[in-house]
């Protein structure tokens, strides 16, 4: 059991360090993992599969470690050449997993989450049922989070608009069966506590210059200084009416303040959940 936990933690930490390179994707991996867990459960999959797919949701962007910062953090739409570089990340992620004892658990999600039912996805142009179940699920959740998240060049969409886009693309961009289930989750409000959050009950906080780039974790206390990973601006954490807020101090963070952080507490929580399900499956 402990061996599995250590292996899972190594994967989660690696993925978190990749995410930390882009200030506008704070919480993205956690959100996709949570969406994927809900959708897999809604689809009636066994608990061990639900847990496995949630791990795939957290690790799906592992291959972006190879994407240059200038492309990853570009404040505007990508050129065709830059998009071509982005499109390499599924195969890079799959190669990074090579030799890892738990690679088989997540390779399908990492390698195939940008495949689409019509065969126009990447990297292999898989069609319909040739796409692994975990990739179908993670692909829907990844696209939804991308639509509802703010980037430097556009405001995140309202949940309803993003759901409508998924509905308009049933069977073409998104697997029809799982996308229908995702629409049910979204329209019943079950996604609301995840959208725009970096972990349960804690929404992303806004830098006055850059938007929602400030991540708050459960370890943070009122009065702590937090930093925008995009502009380096400093903000003080406050709480009013039970909700977190940040106020700019007008100061800038130094190099040590802006070092990438990994939320070990959150990772450990995810590790224990997944390891428990995998352990139970092995015991049956």
Backbone bond lengths (Angstrom), bond angles and torsions (degrees), N, CA, C in turn:
res aa  C-N    CA-C-N  psi(-1)  N-CA   C-N-CA  omega(-1)  CA-C   N-CA-C  phi
1 X - - - 1.473 - - 1.531 111.31 -
2 X 1.334 116.08 -47.57 1.456 120.68 -179.55 1.523 110.10 -62.95
3 X 1.340 116.68 -37.33 1.460 120.77 179.53 1.525 110.50 -61.56
4 X 1.332 117.51 -43.89 1.458 121.28 178.47 1.522 110.58 -63.03
5 X 1.323 117.10 -42.77 1.464 120.93 179.66 1.524 110.91 -59.83
6 X 1.325 117.00 -43.76 1.467 120.65 -179.80 1.525 111.21 -63.30
7 X 1.331 115.88 -41.58 1.464 119.82 179.84 1.528 111.06 -65.73
8 X 1.328 116.53 -43.18 1.463 120.43 178.17 1.524 110.49 -62.38
9 X 1.331 116.30 -43.53 1.468 119.10 -178.26 1.522 110.73 -62.23
10 X 1.331 117.43 -37.94 1.467 119.47 179.44 1.525 110.90 -61.35
11 X 1.337 116.89 -38.77 1.461 120.42 178.67 1.522 111.73 -69.30
12 X 1.332 117.12 -44.62 1.456 121.01 -179.68 1.534 111.87 -62.80
13 X 1.326 116.55 -41.67 1.467 119.98 179.67 1.522 110.14 -65.18
14 X 1.329 117.24 -43.43 1.462 120.80 178.46 1.527 110.79 -58.47
15 X 1.336 116.93 -46.15 1.464 120.58 -180.00 1.522 111.11 -64.43
16 X 1.323 117.00 -38.78 1.470 120.49 -179.20 1.522 111.58 -65.07
17 X 1.316 117.45 -36.47 1.463 120.58 178.31 1.525 110.78 -67.92
18 X 1.324 117.02 -34.97 1.472 119.85 175.62 1.529 109.43 -64.89
19 X 1.329 117.00 -45.82 1.461 121.11 -179.33 1.516 111.43 -60.80
20 X 1.325 117.50 -36.21 1.469 121.52 -175.67 1.523 112.70 -64.61
21 X 1.334 117.39 -15.00 1.468 119.58 179.06 1.518 112.04 -70.46
22 X 1.326 118.07 -24.85 1.465 121.53 -176.81 1.519 108.98 -111.37
23 X 1.330 118.74 111.52 1.471 120.69 -176.29 1.519 114.10 -64.07
24 X 1.328 117.34 -17.39 1.462 119.85 -177.23 1.525 113.08 -95.38
25 X 1.323 118.02 4.79 1.459 119.02 178.27 1.525 111.88 -114.07
26 X 1.324 117.57 19.19 1.458 119.80 176.39 1.521 111.23 -56.21
27 X 1.336 116.27 126.61 1.455 120.05 179.86 1.510 114.68 84.32
28 X 1.329 118.44 -7.85 1.470 121.03 -176.12 1.528 111.51 -59.53
29 X 1.321 116.54 -46.27 1.466 119.45 -177.07 1.519 111.01 -65.25
30 X 1.327 117.07 -41.90 1.462 120.21 177.62 1.526 110.26 -62.12
31 X 1.331 116.95 -43.83 1.465 119.96 -177.95 1.525 111.03 -64.43
32 X 1.323 117.49 -46.56 1.464 119.82 -179.90 1.524 110.21 -63.11
33 X 1.311 117.07 -38.77 1.463 120.89 176.91 1.521 111.47 -61.61
34 X 1.333 116.41 -43.12 1.466 120.44 179.88 1.524 111.93 -69.04
35 X 1.334 116.95 -44.38 1.465 120.26 176.55 1.536 109.74 -58.43
36 X 1.332 116.24 -44.13 1.458 121.19 -177.10 1.525 110.99 -64.67
37 X 1.318 116.14 -39.00 1.459 120.27 178.42 1.525 110.48 -63.12
38 X 1.326 116.72 -45.38 1.462 120.70 179.06 1.519 111.83 -62.96
39 X 1.333 116.11 -42.88 1.469 120.30 -176.77 1.531 111.05 -69.60
40 X 1.319 116.96 -41.99 1.460 119.65 178.10 1.526 110.88 -62.58
41 X 1.322 115.99 -39.68 1.464 120.03 177.98 1.529 110.54 -67.26
42 X 1.328 116.36 -41.54 1.466 120.82 177.53 1.523 110.92 -61.22
43 X 1.322 116.37 -30.87 1.459 121.00 179.39 1.516 113.74 -79.67
44 X 1.336 116.38 1.18 1.456 120.22 176.13 1.511 115.24 77.49
45 X 1.322 117.75 17.92 1.461 120.23 -179.63 1.528 110.53 -73.60
46 X 1.327 117.92 153.65 1.468 120.88 177.83 1.528 111.35 -58.59
47 X 1.331 116.10 153.71 1.463 120.86 -176.61 1.525 112.27 -57.83
48 X 1.338 116.03 -37.45 1.461 118.39 178.86 1.527 111.18 -64.72
49 X 1.346 117.49 -36.14 1.454 121.25 176.97 1.530 111.23 -69.88
50 X 1.317 116.35 -39.07 1.462 120.73 177.23 1.527 109.40 -59.39
51 X 1.319 116.12 -45.06 1.469 120.38 179.78 1.528 110.66 -64.29
52 X 1.324 116.33 -44.18 1.463 120.39 -179.55 1.528 111.51 -61.68
53 X 1.324 116.41 -41.90 1.456 120.31 -178.77 1.529 111.13 -69.56
54 X 1.319 116.98 -32.16 1.469 119.24 176.24 1.525 110.76 -64.67
55 X 1.338 116.68 -35.50 1.469 119.99 175.31 1.523 110.16 -65.63
56 X 1.332 116.52 -43.71 1.458 120.06 176.94 1.514 112.05 -58.82
57 X 1.342 116.68 -37.44 1.456 120.36 176.72 1.516 112.42 -62.74
58 X 1.324 116.43 -35.84 1.474 119.55 -179.85 1.531 111.72 -75.28
59 X 1.327 116.79 -30.44 1.467 120.91 -173.69 1.530 114.05 -98.58
60 X 1.337 118.05 -0.36 1.465 119.28 -168.02 1.522 114.16 -59.50
61 X 1.322 118.82 -29.18 1.470 121.21 -177.02 1.525 113.20 -98.78
62 X 1.328 117.35 18.77 1.455 121.57 -177.23 1.523 112.33 -51.92
63 X 1.333 117.24 -37.90 1.454 121.63 -176.18 1.519 115.10 -70.26
64 X 1.336 117.51 -8.87 1.466 119.02 178.77 1.523 112.40 -70.51
65 X 1.343 116.79 -3.56 1.459 120.26 173.95 1.523 110.79 -58.54
66 X 1.345 116.88 -26.15 1.471 120.59 -177.09 1.524 113.23 -89.60
67 X 1.336 117.76 -6.96 1.465 120.78 -177.63 1.527 109.23 -82.70
68 X 1.323 119.21 126.37 1.473 121.16 -178.86 1.530 112.04 -58.98
69 X 1.330 115.32 147.51 1.464 120.96 -179.95 1.529 111.95 -56.38
70 X 1.331 116.15 -36.45 1.465 119.87 -177.66 1.524 111.80 -61.72
71 X 1.325 117.07 -29.47 1.466 121.44 177.45 1.522 110.08 -88.50
72 X 1.323 116.50 -44.29 1.460 120.94 -176.76 1.523 111.65 -60.33
73 X 1.326 117.25 -38.87 1.457 120.72 -176.77 1.514 114.43 -107.10
74 X 1.329 117.32 20.37 1.462 120.32 -177.28 1.528 110.98 -63.64
75 X 1.322 116.04 132.89 1.470 121.71 -179.31 1.519 110.34 -91.43
76 X 1.295 115.18 65.83 1.455 120.21 178.85 1.517 109.39 164.55
77 X 1.332 117.02 170.04 1.472 120.15 179.23 1.526 111.34 -59.19
78 X 1.325 116.80 150.17 1.454 122.12 -179.62 1.525 111.02 -82.32
79 X 1.335 115.98 148.83 1.469 120.51 170.40 1.531 108.23 -74.82
80 X 1.323 116.42 170.52 1.461 120.41 178.47 1.526 111.00 -60.71
81 X 1.329 116.87 -40.75 1.463 120.51 -180.00 1.531 110.59 -65.99
82 X 1.320 115.82 -42.23 1.473 118.88 178.89 1.520 111.42 -65.50
83 X 1.331 115.87 -38.59 1.458 119.23 177.17 1.529 110.37 -65.05
84 X 1.317 115.91 -33.97 1.457 120.26 176.13 1.522 111.87 -60.92
85 X 1.320 116.31 -37.87 1.471 120.55 176.91 1.528 109.70 -67.01
86 X 1.341 117.20 -44.49 1.467 120.91 178.30 1.526 110.51 -57.08
87 X 1.323 116.55 -38.20 1.464 121.20 -175.63 1.528 113.16 -68.83
88 X 1.318 117.27 -8.58 1.464 119.38 177.14 1.526 112.11 -81.27
89 X 1.338 118.12 -12.10 1.471 118.04 -168.34 1.530 115.03 -67.45
90 X 1.351 120.81 -30.82 1.464 116.97 177.68 1.531 113.16 -62.64
91 X 1.338 117.33 -44.06 1.456 119.79 -179.53 1.524 111.56 -70.28
92 X 1.328 117.40 -35.20 1.465 119.71 175.52 1.526 109.91 -62.96
93 X 1.326 116.07 -43.98 1.464 119.65 178.37 1.512 111.83 -60.41
94 X 1.330 116.87 -41.16 1.463 120.88 178.71 1.522 110.74 -63.09
95 X 1.340 116.91 -40.37 1.471 119.79 178.80 1.520 111.76 -67.87
96 X 1.327 116.44 -35.37 1.464 119.40 178.02 1.524 111.57 -62.88
97 X 1.330 115.99 -31.15 1.463 120.41 -179.43 1.525 112.66 -77.75
98 X 1.328 117.15 -14.35 1.459 120.90 -174.86 1.521 110.71 -54.11
99 X 1.312 116.10 126.93 1.450 120.41 178.16 1.510 115.04 88.26
100 X 1.340 117.61 -12.78 1.460 118.87 177.92 1.528 108.53 -73.95
101 X 1.334 117.95 135.49 1.473 120.53 -176.09 1.519 114.90 -58.78
102 X 1.345 117.63 -24.78 1.463 120.46 -178.47 1.528 112.51 -104.85
103 X 1.322 116.92 13.93 1.470 120.15 -175.49 1.522 112.16 -57.13
104 X 1.323 117.27 -38.67 1.468 120.20 -176.36 1.522 112.39 -63.22
105 X 1.325 117.39 -24.36 1.464 120.81 -179.41 1.526 112.16 -66.83
106 X 1.326 116.92 -32.01 1.469 119.73 -168.06 1.520 114.41 -126.03
107 X 1.342 118.09 -6.20 1.471 118.68 -173.72 1.527 111.91 -59.18
108 X 1.325 118.45 -38.33 1.458 120.49 -179.61 1.512 112.85 -59.11
109 X 1.331 116.79 -42.75 1.465 120.51 179.35 1.523 111.37 -69.99
110 X 1.325 116.75 -41.54 1.467 121.16 -178.23 1.530 110.88 -66.69
111 X 1.329 117.04 -44.46 1.461 120.68 -174.27 1.524 113.76 -80.67
112 X 1.335 117.94 -30.46 1.470 119.56 -166.74 1.525 115.63 -120.86
113 X 1.343 119.19 13.35 1.466 119.30 -175.71 1.520 113.53 -72.34
114 X 1.335 118.10 -8.79 1.472 120.61 175.16 1.528 112.07 -106.40
115 X 1.323 117.45 10.96 1.458 120.32 171.61 1.536 108.39 -78.71
116 X 1.330 116.87 148.37 1.466 121.07 -179.36 1.527 109.55 -130.39
117 X 1.338 118.12 156.37 1.471 121.10 -172.08 1.526 115.32 -55.93
118 X 1.332 117.62 -30.61 1.466 120.11 -176.81 1.521 113.34 -79.69
119 X 1.330 117.78 -7.97 1.460 120.48 -178.30 1.512 114.16 90.01
120 X 1.324 117.20 5.88 1.468 120.43 -178.31 1.532 112.78 -93.96
121 X 1.317 116.64 8.71 1.452 120.02 179.09 1.524 111.65 -85.77
122 X 1.335 115.53 -168.73 1.465 120.84 -179.70 1.526 108.99 -141.70
123 X 1.343 118.35 156.40 1.473 127.11 13.96 1.531 115.27 -94.14
124 X 1.336 119.45 -9.84 1.459 120.50 -170.86 1.528 114.64 -116.20
125 X 1.317 118.60 2.07 1.451 121.02 178.26 1.521 112.81 61.27
126 X 1.336 116.60 39.37 1.461 120.50 179.32 1.525 110.35 -65.97
127 X 1.328 116.08 151.75 1.467 121.63 -176.70 1.525 109.97 -120.65
128 X 1.344 115.48 136.47 1.460 121.92 170.17 1.506 115.22 48.40
129 X 1.341 116.01 -121.72 1.454 121.15 -174.41 1.520 113.54 -74.21
130 X 1.326 118.26 -4.04 1.462 120.14 172.35 1.529 111.07 -71.64
131 X 1.313 116.31 -16.80 1.471 120.93 178.91 1.526 108.30 -81.58
132 X 1.327 118.53 127.79 1.468 120.42 -179.81 1.530 111.36 -59.32
133 X 1.324 115.67 147.24 1.467 120.81 -179.69 1.518 111.26 -54.40
134 X 1.341 117.02 -44.12 1.464 119.53 -177.30 1.528 111.51 -63.88
135 X 1.349 116.40 -32.95 1.459 119.98 178.65 1.528 111.11 -71.83
136 X 1.330 117.18 -37.76 1.466 120.22 175.76 1.529 110.29 -58.72
137 X 1.328 115.80 -45.42 1.469 121.20 -176.97 1.521 111.04 -68.74
138 X 1.324 116.94 -51.04 1.467 120.68 -177.83 1.531 110.62 -64.31
139 X 1.338 117.53 -35.49 1.459 120.13 178.93 1.515 112.68 -61.74
140 X 1.325 117.02 -41.89 1.470 121.19 176.93 1.528 110.13 -63.51
141 X 1.320 115.88 -47.11 1.474 120.81 -175.87 1.529 112.01 -67.58
142 X 1.319 116.50 -37.77 1.459 121.56 177.92 1.526 110.46 -64.77
143 X 1.329 117.01 -45.15 1.465 120.68 -179.99 1.521 111.02 -64.54
144 X 1.327 117.05 -41.95 1.458 120.69 179.47 1.526 110.89 -62.48
145 X 1.320 116.86 -43.03 1.465 118.44 179.51 1.521 111.53 -67.27
146 X 1.324 116.51 -36.96 1.467 119.22 176.64 1.527 110.87 -61.55
147 X 1.331 116.96 -40.66 1.465 120.50 -179.30 1.527 112.71 -68.76
148 X 1.319 117.09 -34.83 1.465 120.12 -174.96 1.528 113.01 -94.17
149 X 1.325 117.19 1.40 1.464 121.45 179.49 1.525 110.40 -102.46
150 X 1.329 116.29 144.38 1.458 121.97 179.38 1.522 110.74 -82.73
151 X 1.330 115.31 136.26 1.458 122.29 174.06 1.526 107.90 -118.24
152 X 1.347 118.02 168.57 1.473 119.46 -176.99 1.528 113.61 -56.65
153 X 1.344 117.12 -29.91 1.462 120.52 -174.18 1.526 113.58 -104.03
154 X 1.364 118.09 0.67 1.460 118.43 177.08 1.521 111.40 -160.51
155 X 1.326 115.13 148.90 1.459 122.58 175.78 1.522 109.77 -78.44
156 X 1.310 116.70 143.18 1.454 120.38 176.69 1.520 111.53 -62.27
157 X 1.337 117.09 147.01 1.466 121.92 -179.43 1.523 111.46 -74.88
158 X 1.317 114.77 156.88 1.452 120.22 167.79 1.535 108.74 -66.45
159 X 1.325 115.56 151.28 1.464 120.60 -177.86 1.527 111.28 -55.52
160 X 1.330 116.67 -45.70 1.460 120.66 -177.75 1.511 112.74 -59.58
161 X 1.323 117.86 -40.60 1.470 121.21 -179.78 1.521 110.44 -66.34
162 X 1.342 116.56 -42.71 1.461 119.76 179.27 1.519 111.11 -63.51
163 X 1.327 116.68 -39.85 1.467 120.22 177.89 1.521 111.02 -64.40
164 X 1.323 116.41 -38.33 1.471 119.81 178.49 1.527 111.10 -63.33
165 X 1.332 116.96 -38.45 1.462 120.28 178.74 1.524 110.43 -65.21
166 X 1.331 116.34 -41.28 1.465 119.28 176.11 1.523 110.21 -60.64
167 X 1.332 116.43 -43.10 1.468 120.20 -179.51 1.522 111.33 -62.61
168 X 1.329 116.79 -38.39 1.465 120.97 -179.73 1.529 112.44 -67.96
169 X 1.323 116.22 -18.16 1.463 120.49 -175.84 1.529 113.04 -116.82
170 X 1.333 115.85 24.47 1.460 120.66 176.00 1.527 110.04 -60.41
171 X 1.322 116.16 130.28 1.457 120.05 176.92 1.505 114.92 81.05
172 X 1.329 118.11 -12.45 1.460 120.35 177.63 1.528 109.83 -106.80
173 X 1.330 116.95 -66.60 1.464 119.36 176.11 1.530 111.70 -87.71
174 X 1.336 116.40 -29.82 1.462 120.68 -174.18 1.522 111.47 -124.15
175 X 1.331 115.68 139.92 1.461 120.45 175.45 1.524 109.37 -55.16
176 X 1.326 116.80 126.12 1.464 120.57 -171.85 1.525 112.62 -63.39
177 X 1.317 117.76 -42.08 1.466 120.23 -176.26 1.519 111.78 -65.13
178 X 1.319 115.92 -52.67 1.472 118.61 -177.43 1.528 111.69 -72.06
179 X 1.319 117.63 -32.40 1.467 119.13 178.25 1.522 111.21 -66.14
180 X 1.337 117.31 -37.25 1.469 119.93 176.23 1.523 110.52 -61.42
181 X 1.320 116.43 -41.52 1.467 120.20 178.26 1.532 110.68 -65.80
182 X 1.326 115.98 -37.31 1.465 120.24 178.43 1.528 110.63 -64.50
183 X 1.325 116.67 -39.64 1.461 120.79 177.00 1.527 110.73 -60.92
184 X 1.331 116.43 -39.05 1.465 119.80 177.68 1.526 111.01 -63.77
185 X 1.331 116.46 -41.96 1.469 119.96 177.40 1.524 110.76 -61.59
186 X 1.326 115.53 -46.09 1.458 119.53 -176.92 1.512 113.10 -66.53
187 X 1.314 116.73 -42.87 1.473 119.92 -175.30 1.521 112.71 -78.81
188 X 1.324 116.66 -10.78 1.469 119.97 173.68 1.527 111.23 -96.28
189 X 1.347 117.12 3.53 1.464 121.12 175.97 1.511 115.29 84.21
190 X 1.332 117.91 6.73 1.464 119.75 -175.31 1.526 113.84 -76.00
191 X 1.329 117.52 -9.28 1.464 120.75 178.57 1.525 112.54 -99.05
192 X 1.327 116.96 -9.70 1.467 121.17 -171.65 1.520 113.27 -60.31
193 X 1.334 117.60 -36.38 1.455 120.59 -177.65 1.509 113.91 -80.04
194 X 1.328 116.85 1.76 1.460 121.70 178.13 1.528 110.55 -109.70
195 X 1.329 116.48 -42.63 1.467 120.83 -178.90 1.531 110.14 -56.29
196 X 1.322 115.63 128.54 1.461 120.53 177.05 1.517 114.84 75.94
197 X 1.324 117.95 9.20 1.466 121.92 -178.84 1.534 110.15 -110.14
198 X 1.323 115.66 156.51 1.462 121.36 174.85 1.516 111.02 -103.01
199 X 1.315 117.65 -17.11 1.455 124.52 168.38 1.519 107.59 -166.57
200 X 1.322 116.46 173.17 1.462 120.54 -171.64 1.526 111.63 -55.92
201 X 1.342 115.56 123.71 1.459 121.26 175.79 1.506 115.65 80.21
202 X 1.344 117.61 1.54 1.467 120.13 -176.98 1.528 109.79 -126.83
203 X 1.332 117.82 101.26 1.465 119.93 179.38 1.527 112.17 -73.83
204 X 1.324 116.10 154.79 1.463 121.21 171.58 1.524 108.94 -58.17
205 X 1.317 116.19 144.24 1.454 121.14 179.05 1.524 110.49 -104.06
206 X 1.339 115.15 150.70 1.458 120.90 -172.16 1.522 112.78 -96.17
207 X 1.322 114.15 126.03 1.460 120.43 165.00 1.526 106.28 -76.45
208 X 1.360 118.33 133.68 1.474 118.85 -177.65 1.519 113.56 -62.09
209 X 1.331 117.41 -22.14 1.462 120.61 -179.21 1.520 112.96 -94.41
210 X 1.340 116.84 -32.72 1.464 119.91 -166.78 1.520 115.14 -115.72
211 X 1.321 118.56 -16.56 1.459 120.27 -176.70 1.515 112.00 99.86
212 X 1.346 118.19 -155.30 1.465 121.82 -173.11 1.528 112.83 -78.40
213 X 1.324 115.67 81.51 1.475 121.36 -177.60 1.521 112.50 -119.64
214 X 1.334 118.14 -4.15 1.466 120.95 -173.46 1.527 109.48 -100.55
215 X 1.329 115.66 118.80 1.457 122.16 -178.43 1.527 109.75 -94.71
216 X 1.335 115.59 128.07 1.466 121.95 174.31 1.530 107.41 -109.35
217 X 1.326 115.99 135.39 1.468 120.57 176.94 1.525 109.01 -117.31
218 X 1.336 115.42 170.92 1.457 120.23 -178.25 1.523 112.90 -65.96
219 X 1.319 117.27 -20.85 1.469 119.55 -179.64 1.533 111.78 -77.51
220 X 1.327 117.32 -17.89 1.463 120.01 -178.11 1.521 111.31 -72.74
221 X 1.315 115.74 145.43 1.452 123.10 -179.44 1.527 110.15 -117.79
222 X 1.332 115.82 154.09 1.464 120.35 175.02 1.522 108.78 -55.76
223 X 1.333 115.73 133.32 1.458 121.06 -177.53 1.511 113.75 98.45
224 X 1.343 117.41 -15.42 1.464 120.14 177.46 1.526 110.15 -64.51
225 X 1.312 115.98 149.75 1.450 121.82 174.73 1.532 108.86 -95.60
226 X 1.320 114.87 127.58 1.454 122.84 178.70 1.523 108.90 -117.84
227 X 1.335 116.37 162.45 1.453 119.45 -171.58 1.523 112.38 -134.94
228 X 1.327 114.59 139.71 1.457 120.74 173.21 1.525 107.78 -74.02
229 X 1.326 116.57 124.72 1.465 120.21 -178.72 1.526 112.16 -76.26
230 X 1.327 116.61 -5.60 1.468 119.78 -179.76 1.522 111.29 -94.80
231 X 1.329 116.96 -55.11 1.465 119.60 -177.07 1.524 113.35 -102.01
232 X 1.338 117.53 -13.66 1.462 120.60 -179.63 1.512 114.60 86.11
233 X 1.345 117.33 3.04 1.455 120.04 -178.84 1.521 112.99 -64.95
234 X 1.333 115.34 144.90 1.466 121.83 -178.95 1.526 110.51 -97.07
235 X 1.328 116.55 141.44 1.460 122.03 177.32 1.523 109.04 -138.70
236 X 1.322 115.04 151.27 1.465 120.59 179.01 1.518 109.70 -103.13
237 X 1.317 116.30 133.23 1.457 121.60 -178.22 1.524 110.67 -79.51
238 X 1.337 115.57 130.34 1.455 121.67 177.80 1.524 108.98 -132.65
239 X 1.320 115.67 164.64 1.459 120.45 179.40 1.516 108.69 -137.18
240 X 1.339 115.84 125.61 1.463 120.99 178.56 1.524 108.44 -133.78
241 X 1.318 115.51 131.35 1.455 119.21 179.81 1.509 113.14 59.40
242 X 1.326 116.45 31.08 1.454 121.04 179.66 1.507 114.87 79.87
243 X 1.340 118.64 2.59 1.454 121.87 -178.84 1.527 110.85 -116.82
244 X 1.319 115.24 144.28 1.463 120.70 179.84 1.531 110.79 -76.34
245 X 1.319 114.19 147.23 1.460 122.85 173.33 1.521 107.50 -145.02
246 X 1.323 116.43 157.39 1.456 120.09 173.43 1.525 109.18 -127.01
247 X 1.318 115.74 142.97 1.461 122.53 175.43 1.519 109.20 -119.65
248 X 1.311 116.05 129.74 1.457 120.24 178.89 1.525 110.77 -63.10
249 X 1.335 116.78 137.24 1.464 121.42 176.31 1.522 111.24 -91.79
250 X 1.318 117.38 -10.70 1.459 120.64 -176.07 1.515 113.05 82.13
251 X 1.328 117.06 0.41 1.463 121.53 -179.99 1.522 109.99 -100.96
252 X 1.338 115.13 167.73 1.455 121.05 177.75 1.524 109.30 -115.53
253 X 1.320 116.01 145.50 1.451 120.53 177.86 1.514 111.72 -76.74
254 X 1.341 115.51 148.36 1.449 121.31 175.49 1.517 110.67 -87.02
255 X 1.337 117.79 177.59 1.475 121.16 -178.13 1.528 113.37 -53.96
256 X 1.327 118.01 -41.82 1.467 119.50 -178.27 1.529 111.04 -69.65
257 X 1.346 117.18 -30.17 1.468 120.50 179.23 1.523 111.39 -69.18
258 X 1.314 116.49 -29.08 1.467 121.05 -173.20 1.523 113.12 -98.55
259 X 1.324 116.89 9.02 1.462 119.23 176.37 1.531 110.17 -63.64
260 X 1.325 117.50 142.26 1.471 119.84 177.48 1.524 111.02 -58.13
261 X 1.328 116.27 140.17 1.458 121.88 178.59 1.527 109.86 -116.57
262 X 1.308 115.38 145.66 1.459 121.85 174.97 1.516 107.92 -115.67
263 X 1.326 116.45 127.63 1.461 121.27 -179.07 1.534 108.88 -81.32
264 X 1.323 115.34 86.59 1.460 121.06 -175.77 1.525 111.39 -62.57
265 X 1.328 117.54 -36.90 1.466 120.00 -180.00 1.527 111.05 -62.15
266 X 1.318 117.08 -44.42 1.458 121.30 178.64 1.528 110.52 -64.64
267 X 1.317 116.09 -43.53 1.458 120.24 179.26 1.525 110.96 -61.14
268 X 1.326 116.62 -43.30 1.455 119.62 -179.50 1.526 111.51 -63.14
269 X 1.329 116.05 -37.00 1.462 120.16 177.40 1.528 110.86 -62.72
270 X 1.334 116.60 -43.68 1.464 121.05 178.86 1.530 110.70 -66.74
271 X 1.323 116.12 -40.97 1.460 120.94 -179.84 1.523 111.37 -60.10
272 X 1.332 116.69 -46.61 1.461 120.49 -178.26 1.522 111.46 -63.99
273 X 1.345 116.50 -38.93 1.458 120.33 179.50 1.522 110.96 -63.42
274 X 1.319 116.06 -48.03 1.460 120.37 -177.14 1.524 110.75 -69.76
275 X 1.319 117.56 -45.12 1.462 121.22 -178.19 1.519 111.12 -60.71
276 X 1.329 117.15 -36.56 1.463 120.86 179.68 1.528 110.76 -62.42
277 X 1.332 116.50 -45.18 1.466 120.19 179.65 1.530 111.66 -66.80
278 X 1.340 116.46 -40.00 1.459 119.50 179.91 1.528 110.87 -67.71
279 X 1.308 116.00 -37.16 1.464 120.75 178.75 1.527 110.14 -65.07
280 X 1.333 116.85 -43.11 1.461 120.75 179.47 1.527 110.67 -63.08
281 X 1.336 116.40 -40.67 1.462 120.14 179.18 1.530 110.62 -62.99
282 X 1.329 117.20 -41.62 1.462 121.08 -179.54 1.521 111.90 -66.10
283 X 1.355 116.68 -29.75 1.440 121.51 -177.16 1.530 112.39 -79.73
284 X 1.343 116.90 -18.27 1.476 120.11 -176.21 1.531 111.82 -80.86
